[in-house]
Amino acid sequence: MPLLPILEIPHPTLRMRAKKIRSIDKKALRLAYDMVDTMRDAGGVGLAANQVGELVRIIVLQMPDEEEARIYFNPEVTKSEGMREVEEGCLSLPGLRGIVERSIWIKFQGLDHCQKLVKFKAEDLLSQAIEHEVDHLNGILYPDHLVAHTRLYKIDETQEHTESDRNLQVDQGQNIDDSDDTRNTPASAKIK
């Protein structure tokens, strides 16, 4: 399947709200499978359709310990509880990380690739990735959730694409001041 170009900030599509999928047809499935290949190739754990220029409500996820990717159409976070600070990055904002606030756990629902309604409770990296990708579909980017709104951290690019870098090590010595306009910054969990 073809790899899709991943949009980077300040592309305006990243700030637009995606539309609900009315039917999961061959075109929607092809897009979802292409998104999985693109996410894997980029070393991400999640990707939203608007990150590849499509304003439809599709996300794909693959946790580091899972062999198969997850595909969800019209995903929703129906409930969330608590707050925690976690490090986050994005395929649309390569080379940077930031500390954001995310829920301790969430309740989720969406249609899978077989058009079956899936509902579950998620926590840890899965809940973080779901919130991150659903935010994308709503035009919200992870810097909108930064604990310190003026700081993003540059990471070592040699570690960015290594399979062993699953804990998102941050180079604390290189801070980037992004205080001019934090609205034009990104979101999509990048870990693998």
C-alpha positions, 0 to 999 in steps of 0.5 A: 500500500502507498505511503501517504505524506504526513502534514506538518505544522503550520498546515491549516488542515491540522487545525480543521475538524474532521467530518464523521464517516457515513459509510465504511466503504472500500475507499475509507478502508484503503485510506485506513490501511494506507494510514497504518503503513504510513504510521509504521514507516514513520515510527509512530504509535498513532495517526489521524486522517487529517494528518495525511490531508483527509478531513474524515474521522479515522484514526489508526493506532499500534501500541509497541507491544501489539502485533496488529494495528487498530483502526477506528472510524468515528472514534469518541472519548465518552468519559475521562477521569483524572489528570497526569503529566506525560511526555508527548510528541507528534508526527506532524511536529517532528523532532520535538516533545513536550509535557502535557496533561492527559487523563488517567483513564478514558472510556472509548468507542468507535467502529472497527474495520469490520464495522463493529462497534467497539467500546473499552476502557483504556489507560496508560499509553493507549489512553494517551494515544487515543486522546491525542488522535481524537484531538487531531480529528477536532483540530486540537494539537498537543501543544494546546495541552502543554503544561508550560505553554512556551516550551517544547523540547528538541530530541536527538534525531538519531534516537527518534527513529530507533526501535529501542527508543520507546521511552521518548528520551528528551535532550533537556539541554535544548529548549525551544521558545515557541511563545509567539503562537502556540496555536500553530503547533502539532499532535500525534504520539510518536514512540517506536 
